[in-house]
Amino acid sequence: MPNKYPKKKGWHVPKQKYKLSNWSDYNAALRSRGDITVWLSEAAIAQWYATERVYDGTGTPILYTDFAIITCHEIRQVYHLPLRQSQGFINSLFKLLNVPLACPDYTVLSKRLRGLNIKVPRYRTTDKPEDGVHAIAIDSTGLKRFGRGEWHNEKYELSSKASWRKFHAAVNQSHYFEACTVTDRFCHDDSQVKPLLEQINEPIDQFTGDGAYDETPVYDAVLAHSPKADVVIPPRANAVVNDQAAALRNRTIREIEESGRMKWQKDREYGRRNYGELAFYRYQCILGSSLHAREMQRQEQEVMLGCGVINKMTSLGMPASYRSA
């Protein structure tokens, strides 16, 4: 049957082709991500156990420092191990290294994860000290919590909507996670802009988000954090200039009316929004699309540590691509 609505000329956008200018370096960085060479410095060994254990009558004082708990959870996420297998794996590493340390029990790792209270993703600095936060892209995706697989839910007609968490993140121009939050699936994306910006201490030059962030509170939160920031958010198709709306939003509407949406995207570098989607893709490919923790507080800390792991891998090297066709 012939197509009732044939495509018009000019609608098809050919797939862009890219080449890498640093293939050898990036290839070496990818190999380094799988390197299992583990070593512990004297400083790391010294801060593995708590030095001051005060018995105050409320229970057994902690034996392991937060540094030890964080290190064990980072190893668990990198190698995709459950907590029990993580304990055995880390103890075997200590035995091979011949260091007088022991991995915390898997129950301790689970309980202490909630109390880590990590506020921002770790390893956010690049190899270049002068390379600060110039632009951020904000987006969200879903992470599966726990429960049966998709086949089981489909066979028995079970709903799996409640088994997902929303993962919100802000990614800078160098592909580093600058901030992240975890919410339930009913949370709107625009409500997490302020909590994400509160994790970024330095001002930003550009804020990029998709149409879900086209809300007045978003503009207010960004400008309150960085008064000189350029907010690049596509308005709705039927959006009109409104005196009560943010000035930057009215500017965007006028520019789209004058030169078209595609020209506006190119001039305002709206393509940086893809950095957020790419960051989520890297997170889910490397660490998986499921959460191990069952409780919200533990899930928040798990994602914080996961973002830190991805940041550490980013510091090993990223591709430098250019469009060839």
Number of C-alpha atoms within 10 A of each C-alpha: 3 5 6 6 6 7 9 7 6 6 7 8 6 7 7 8 10 12 13 13 12 13 14 10 14 17 13 12 19 15 10 14 14 11 9 8 7 9 11 11 7 8 8 13 13 12 14 19 18 15 12 9 11 10 10 8 7 6 8 10 13 16 15 19 15 19 14 21 19 19 15 20 22 17 15 20 21 16 14 15 15 13 20 13 13 23 21 14 18 19 17 14 17 17 13 10 13 9 13 8 16 18 22 20 13 17 11 15 21 17 11 19 21 18 12 16 14 15 14 21 23 20 19 23 18 18 10 8 7 8 11 16 21 15 20 27 27 28 26 19 19 19 19 17 19 15 12 10 9 11 9 11 13 11 8 8 9 11 10 16 9 13 16 19 22 19 20 23 26 28 27 24 18 20 21 28 30 26 25 26 23 24 18 14 17 9 12 14 21 20 14 21 24 16 14 18 24 14 16 15 10 12 18 22 14 23 24 27 26 17 14 14 23 17 16 13 15 21 25 14 18 21 18 13 18 17 13 13 19 18 20 26 24 22 20 11 9 6 11 14 14 11 8 8 13 17 12 15 23 17 12 21 22 15 15 16 12 11 10 12 17 10 13 20 17 10 11 16 13 21 13 22 22 17 22 27 18 13 23 23 15 13 18 16 10 17 20 16 15 15 19 17 18 11 11 15 15 21 21 23 25 24 24 22 22 24 27 21 22 23 24 18 19 21 18 17 19 17 16 13 13 11 9 9 9
